[in-house]
Amino acid sequence: MAKLLHIGVYPGTFDPITYGHLDVIQRATRLVDLLIVGVSTNVPKDPFFSIQERIAMIEEEIKSLPLSPDVEVKVKPFDNLLVNFAKQEGAKLLIRGLRAVSDFEYEFQMAGTNRKLSPELETVFLVASESYQLIASNLVKEIARLKGDTSPFVSPQVAQKLKERFSE
């Protein structure tokens, strides 16, 4: 009998990917056999980095994560409803990160809506590790824009990309 493959989707804009995102990715791989990092192209505001840049950054960052050899992580763009993307990918689990209590209300509402749209999908919340609870991509971009040190929040590679982008 073939082993049942547990597929999860961790969606976001990842503009840019932070240590907090990487923490959730690493921890989510303990729950699934295949984790799909879904990079949303349907963003209300124009993202700072293009979809191609965001995907490339995520793929590069994942290489440095200590993941189990039994777990596969794929990075894919999506521009439709999250529940439809998850169904397309065969996922039964949506993974969401929570940083603070303020995230919970929005995420709770989103989970309820997703459940109405697709009752077979479960949402799992991973509370950010203590050292990553204050990290938000929009704050990282603001720090970079004002020429501050982003190294506590993003990898050296992502920090360099931010620095280059704000130098343009």
N, C-alpha and C positions, 0 to 999 in steps of 0.2 A: 504494500500500500504506500502510495506517495505521501510524503510529508506535506501537511497543509502549510502554505506560505502565508505568513502574517505580514501584510503590507500596511504601512502607515504613511500619511502625508503630513509634512510640516510646512505649512504655507506662510508666505510673507513677502514683503517687498525687498528686504535685505539690501537697503540702500543707505549705507553699505552694511556688509555683514560685520557683526561685532563679536566680542568674546562671549557675550550673553547668548547670542544665536548659536555659537559653536558649542557652548555648554549644553543647550537644549538638544542639539543634534546628537552629541555624544551620548547623552542620557537616554534619548529616544531609541537609540540603536539597541538598548537593552530590552526593549519591548517588542521589537519587530525583527523580521528576517530581511525585509527590504524597506528602506526608508526613502521616500521620494521627497526631496526638498523642492516644493513648488514655488517658483518665483513668479509673482503676479506681475502681469503687464498692464493690468487694468487698475491703474493708480489714479486717484482723484487729482493729484497735482503731478506735474511732470517730475519724474524721478531725476535725481542728480546724476546717477550713472545709467547708461543704457542697459537694456535687458541683457545684451551680450556681455557687457562689462560685469554686471552683477553675477551672471552665471559663471563666468571665468573666475571671478574672485572666490566664489563659494567653492567651486571645484578645486581650486588651488589650496584654499584653507582646509578643506576636508582631508587632503593628503597628509596633513600633519597631525590629525587626530588619532589617538590610540584606539582604533576600533577592532572589534572581534573579527577574525577572518571569515566567520560564518555570516556576517552581515554585509549587505550591499547597500550603498548609498548612491542614489542617482539624483541629478539636479535637472529639473525640467521647467520650462516656462508654461504659464497657463493664462488664458484671457477669458475664461468663462466662469460660471458659478463654481465655487469651490467644491460643492457636493457633486457636480457633474464631472469635474476634473478627477476627484477621488474615485468615482465610479469607473471612469475611463481607465484608470490605472489599476483597478481591482482592489482598491484599499477599503478596509473596514474601520480604520482608525484615523482620526484627525488629531494631531498633536499641536497643542498651543502652549506657549510659554507665558507665565504670569510673573511680572516684576513686583507689582505693588497692589494693594487693595483697589486702587483706582482702575487697574486693568480688569479686575474681576467683573464689574458690572457690564462692561462692553462685551467681554468674552462670554459671560453667562448668557447674555441676550443672543449673541451670535450662535452659541451652541444650541440654544433652544430653537432658533430659526432653522439651523441646519438639520436638527432632528425632525422638525416638521416636514422639511423638504425631502429628507432621506433617512427614514427611521432606522435603517440597517447600519448607519454610520455611528460610531461612538466617538465622543470627544474626550480626550485625556488632557488634563492640565498638568504641566510640569512647572513647579514653582522655581523661579530662578535661584541659583546658588547665591548665598549671601553676598559674595564679592561681586556679583554681576547685577544686583537688583536695581542699581541706579543707571544702568547703561540704556540709552535709547539712541537709535540711529540719527534722529533729528538733532539731538544734543551734540553728538559726535561731529556732525557736519557744521554746526554752529561754532564749536571749539576750533575746528580746522579753519573755518572761514576767518576767524579772528586771530589766526596764527598761534593757537594754543597747542599744548601737548596732548595728542590723542592716544599716546602709547598705553595708558592704563585701560583703554576701551577696545582697541583694535590691534590686529597684528602689525608688525613693521611694514609688511607689504601693502596692506590696506591704508596705513598711515601715509605711506609714500604716494599712493594713488590720490589720496585726498590732497596732499600737499601740492602735487603736480597740477591737479584740477584747479585748485584755488590760485595757482601761480599764472594760469592762462589768462 
